Amino acid sequence: METQVTETKKTEHGDRCPHAGICGGCSYSGVAYEKQLEKKHRMLCELLSDFGKVEPVLPSPKLMNYRNKVIRSFAEDPKNRGRLISGIYAASTRRVVPMDTCEIEDESAMKILASVREIAGKQHIPAYDVRTGRGVLRHALVRAGQASGEYLLTLVTGTPIFPGRGNFVTALKKAHPELTTIIQNVNG
C-alpha cells in the first residue's frame, strides 16, 4: 500500500478543524456541544436500554486539548525526497495527512511529536516504508499523565536497530524535560 500525502478539505462535519472527516478523531467538531451530548446519549440508549436505565452523558469540564493519547505516523514526503513528514492516516488508508496540531489533543504531547519528527529528520532517521520493508520510524505515541504532568513516548520502529538512538534520546530529553519515559516498540 502506497504512503502519500493528502490535502485537507472541508467536510459535512464543519470547517472548525481542517482535518475533520479525514482522520475521524473529531467527527463532531461542527456540532454544538449540547447536541453532541444528546446524540451520544441517544446512541447509548439504543445500545444499553435493554439492560437498564441509561443516565445522561456527563459534560466534560475540558472541551479542548483533553485527549491524553496522541499518535503520529511517519512517511517520506513524496514531494521532497528525504524529508520526513508526520501526521495521521486518512481514514481506512495508509496516506499520511501532515498534521502538527489538533484542538482536542494534549498540547505538550503534540509538541513532543513534532520534535520527534524534527530530530529524526536532522539525524536522517528514515520513515519505515511498508512496501519495501526498509526504514526505521513507523509511529510515535505520547501518553500524557494529566495529574502528574509526566509524559511517556513510545517509538514504534520497523527494526530493532535505531541508528543514533543515544543522540536522539538526548536531544528529545533536552527539548522536553517533561518526558519521563521513552520506549522503543519493534513492529517489523
Contacts in CASP RR format, 6 or more apart in sequence:
PFRMAT RR
TARGET T0000
AUTHOR 0000-0000-0000
METHOD contacts of the structure
MODEL  1
METQVTETKKTEHGDRCPHAGICGGCSYSGVAYEKQLEKKHRMLCELLSD
FGKVEPVLPSPKLMNYRNKVIRSFAEDPKNRGRLISGIYAASTRRVVPMD
TCEIEDESAMKILASVREIAGKQHIPAYDVRTGRGVLRHALVRAGQASGE
YLLTLVTGTPIFPGRGNFVTALKKAHPELTTIIQNVNG
1 93 0 8 1.000
1 94 0 8 1.000
1 130 0 8 1.000
1 131 0 8 1.000
2 94 0 8 1.000
2 95 0 8 1.000
2 131 0 8 1.000
3 75 0 8 1.000
3 76 0 8 1.000
3 94 0 8 1.000
3 95 0 8 1.000
3 96 0 8 1.000
3 127 0 8 1.000
3 129 0 8 1.000
3 130 0 8 1.000
3 131 0 8 1.000
4 75 0 8 1.000
4 78 0 8 1.000
4 95 0 8 1.000
4 96 0 8 1.000
5 75 0 8 1.000
5 77 0 8 1.000
5 78 0 8 1.000
5 79 0 8 1.000
5 85 0 8 1.000
5 95 0 8 1.000
5 96 0 8 1.000
5 97 0 8 1.000
5 98 0 8 1.000
6 22 0 8 1.000
6 90 0 8 1.000
6 93 0 8 1.000
6 95 0 8 1.000
6 96 0 8 1.000
6 97 0 8 1.000
8 18 0 8 1.000
8 19 0 8 1.000
8 22 0 8 1.000
8 97 0 8 1.000
9 18 0 8 1.000
9 22 0 8 1.000
10 18 0 8 1.000
10 20 0 8 1.000
11 20 0 8 1.000
11 21 0 8 1.000
11 22 0 8 1.000
13 20 0 8 1.000
13 21 0 8 1.000
13 26 0 8 1.000
13 27 0 8 1.000
13 28 0 8 1.000
13 29 0 8 1.000
13 30 0 8 1.000
13 31 0 8 1.000
14 20 0 8 1.000
14 29 0 8 1.000
14 30 0 8 1.000
15 30 0 8 1.000
16 29 0 8 1.000
16 30 0 8 1.000
16 103 0 8 1.000
17 26 0 8 1.000
17 29 0 8 1.000
17 102 0 8 1.000
17 103 0 8 1.000
19 26 0 8 1.000
19 88 0 8 1.000
19 97 0 8 1.000
19 99 0 8 1.000
19 102 0 8 1.000
20 26 0 8 1.000
20 27 0 8 1.000
20 29 0 8 1.000
20 30 0 8 1.000
21 27 0 8 1.000
21 91 0 8 1.000
22 88 0 8 1.000
22 90 0 8 1.000
22 91 0 8 1.000
22 97 0 8 1.000
23 88 0 8 1.000
23 89 0 8 1.000
23 90 0 8 1.000
23 91 0 8 1.000
23 97 0 8 1.000
23 99 0 8 1.000
24 91 0 8 1.000
25 104 0 8 1.000
26 102 0 8 1.000
26 103 0 8 1.000
26 104 0 8 1.000
28 36 0 8 1.000
28 39 0 8 1.000
29 103 0 8 1.000
31 39 0 8 1.000
33 59 0 8 1.000
33 63 0 8 1.000
37 56 0 8 1.000
37 57 0 8 1.000
37 59 0 8 1.000
40 57 0 8 1.000
41 54 0 8 1.000
41 56 0 8 1.000
41 57 0 8 1.000
44 54 0 8 1.000
44 57 0 8 1.000
45 54 0 8 1.000
48 54 0 8 1.000
60 66 0 8 1.000
64 103 0 8 1.000
64 104 0 8 1.000
65 103 0 8 1.000
65 104 0 8 1.000
65 105 0 8 1.000
65 106 0 8 1.000
65 107 0 8 1.000
66 104 0 8 1.000
66 106 0 8 1.000
67 102 0 8 1.000
67 104 0 8 1.000
67 105 0 8 1.000
67 106 0 8 1.000
68 106 0 8 1.000
68 109 0 8 1.000
68 143 0 8 1.000
68 144 0 8 1.000
68 145 0 8 1.000
68 146 0 8 1.000
69 141 0 8 1.000
69 142 0 8 1.000
69 143 0 8 1.000
69 144 0 8 1.000
70 102 0 8 1.000
70 105 0 8 1.000
70 106 0 8 1.000
70 109 0 8 1.000
70 110 0 8 1.000
70 113 0 8 1.000
70 141 0 8 1.000
70 142 0 8 1.000
70 144 0 8 1.000
71 88 0 8 1.000
71 113 0 8 1.000
71 139 0 8 1.000
71 140 0 8 1.000
71 141 0 8 1.000
71 142 0 8 1.000
72 86 0 8 1.000
72 87 0 8 1.000
72 88 0 8 1.000
72 99 0 8 1.000
72 113 0 8 1.000
72 116 0 8 1.000
72 117 0 8 1.000
72 139 0 8 1.000
72 140 0 8 1.000
73 86 0 8 1.000
73 87 0 8 1.000
73 88 0 8 1.000
73 89 0 8 1.000
73 96 0 8 1.000
73 138 0 8 1.000
73 139 0 8 1.000
74 84 0 8 1.000
74 85 0 8 1.000
74 86 0 8 1.000
74 87 0 8 1.000
74 96 0 8 1.000
74 117 0 8 1.000
74 120 0 8 1.000
74 127 0 8 1.000
74 128 0 8 1.000
74 137 0 8 1.000
74 138 0 8 1.000
74 139 0 8 1.000
74 140 0 8 1.000
75 84 0 8 1.000
75 85 0 8 1.000
75 86 0 8 1.000
75 96 0 8 1.000
75 127 0 8 1.000
75 129 0 8 1.000
76 82 0 8 1.000
76 83 0 8 1.000
76 84 0 8 1.000
76 85 0 8 1.000
76 126 0 8 1.000
76 127 0 8 1.000
76 129 0 8 1.000
77 83 0 8 1.000
77 84 0 8 1.000
77 85 0 8 1.000
82 126 0 8 1.000
83 121 0 8 1.000
84 117 0 8 1.000
84 120 0 8 1.000
84 121 0 8 1.000
84 125 0 8 1.000
84 126 0 8 1.000
84 127 0 8 1.000
84 137 0 8 1.000
85 96 0 8 1.000
85 98 0 8 1.000
85 117 0 8 1.000
85 127 0 8 1.000
86 96 0 8 1.000
86 98 0 8 1.000
86 99 0 8 1.000
86 100 0 8 1.000
86 113 0 8 1.000
86 114 0 8 1.000
86 116 0 8 1.000
86 117 0 8 1.000
86 140 0 8 1.000
87 96 0 8 1.000
87 97 0 8 1.000
87 98 0 8 1.000
87 99 0 8 1.000
87 100 0 8 1.000
88 96 0 8 1.000
88 97 0 8 1.000
88 99 0 8 1.000
89 95 0 8 1.000
89 96 0 8 1.000
89 97 0 8 1.000
90 96 0 8 1.000
90 97 0 8 1.000
94 130 0 8 1.000
100 110 0 8 1.000
100 113 0 8 1.000
100 114 0 8 1.000
101 110 0 8 1.000
102 110 0 8 1.000
106 142 0 8 1.000
106 144 0 8 1.000
108 144 0 8 1.000
108 151 0 8 1.000
108 176 0 8 1.000
108 178 0 8 1.000
109 142 0 8 1.000
109 143 0 8 1.000
109 144 0 8 1.000
109 151 0 8 1.000
111 176 0 8 1.000
112 142 0 8 1.000
112 151 0 8 1.000
112 153 0 8 1.000
112 172 0 8 1.000
112 176 0 8 1.000
112 179 0 8 1.000
113 140 0 8 1.000
113 142 0 8 1.000
115 171 0 8 1.000
115 172 0 8 1.000
115 175 0 8 1.000
115 176 0 8 1.000
116 137 0 8 1.000
116 140 0 8 1.000
116 153 0 8 1.000
116 155 0 8 1.000
116 172 0 8 1.000
119 168 0 8 1.000
119 171 0 8 1.000
119 172 0 8 1.000
119 175 0 8 1.000
120 137 0 8 1.000
120 168 0 8 1.000
123 163 0 8 1.000
123 164 0 8 1.000
123 167 0 8 1.000
123 168 0 8 1.000
123 171 0 8 1.000
125 136 0 8 1.000
125 137 0 8 1.000
125 162 0 8 1.000
125 163 0 8 1.000
125 164 0 8 1.000
125 168 0 8 1.000
126 134 0 8 1.000
126 135 0 8 1.000
126 136 0 8 1.000
126 137 0 8 1.000
127 135 0 8 1.000
127 136 0 8 1.000
127 137 0 8 1.000
127 138 0 8 1.000
128 134 0 8 1.000
128 135 0 8 1.000
128 136 0 8 1.000
128 137 0 8 1.000
128 138 0 8 1.000
128 157 0 8 1.000
128 158 0 8 1.000
128 159 0 8 1.000
129 135 0 8 1.000
133 158 0 8 1.000
133 188 0 8 1.000
135 158 0 8 1.000
135 159 0 8 1.000
136 157 0 8 1.000
136 158 0 8 1.000
136 159 0 8 1.000
136 161 0 8 1.000
136 162 0 8 1.000
136 163 0 8 1.000
137 155 0 8 1.000
137 156 0 8 1.000
137 157 0 8 1.000
137 158 0 8 1.000
138 156 0 8 1.000
138 157 0 8 1.000
138 158 0 8 1.000
138 187 0 8 1.000
139 155 0 8 1.000
139 156 0 8 1.000
140 153 0 8 1.000
140 154 0 8 1.000
140 155 0 8 1.000
140 156 0 8 1.000
141 153 0 8 1.000
141 154 0 8 1.000
141 156 0 8 1.000
142 151 0 8 1.000
142 152 0 8 1.000
142 153 0 8 1.000
142 154 0 8 1.000
143 151 0 8 1.000
143 152 0 8 1.000
143 154 0 8 1.000
144 151 0 8 1.000
145 151 0 8 1.000
145 152 0 8 1.000
149 178 0 8 1.000
150 178 0 8 1.000
150 180 0 8 1.000
150 181 0 8 1.000
151 176 0 8 1.000
151 178 0 8 1.000
151 179 0 8 1.000
151 180 0 8 1.000
151 181 0 8 1.000
152 179 0 8 1.000
152 180 0 8 1.000
152 181 0 8 1.000
152 182 0 8 1.000
152 183 0 8 1.000
153 172 0 8 1.000
153 179 0 8 1.000
153 181 0 8 1.000
153 182 0 8 1.000
153 183 0 8 1.000
154 183 0 8 1.000
154 184 0 8 1.000
154 185 0 8 1.000
155 162 0 8 1.000
155 182 0 8 1.000
155 183 0 8 1.000
155 184 0 8 1.000
155 185 0 8 1.000
156 185 0 8 1.000
156 186 0 8 1.000
156 187 0 8 1.000
157 184 0 8 1.000
157 185 0 8 1.000
157 186 0 8 1.000
157 187 0 8 1.000
158 186 0 8 1.000
158 187 0 8 1.000
158 188 0 8 1.000
159 186 0 8 1.000
159 188 0 8 1.000
160 184 0 8 1.000
160 186 0 8 1.000
162 168 0 8 1.000
162 184 0 8 1.000
165 184 0 8 1.000
169 182 0 8 1.000
172 179 0 8 1.000
172 182 0 8 1.000
173 179 0 8 1.000
173 182 0 8 1.000
END
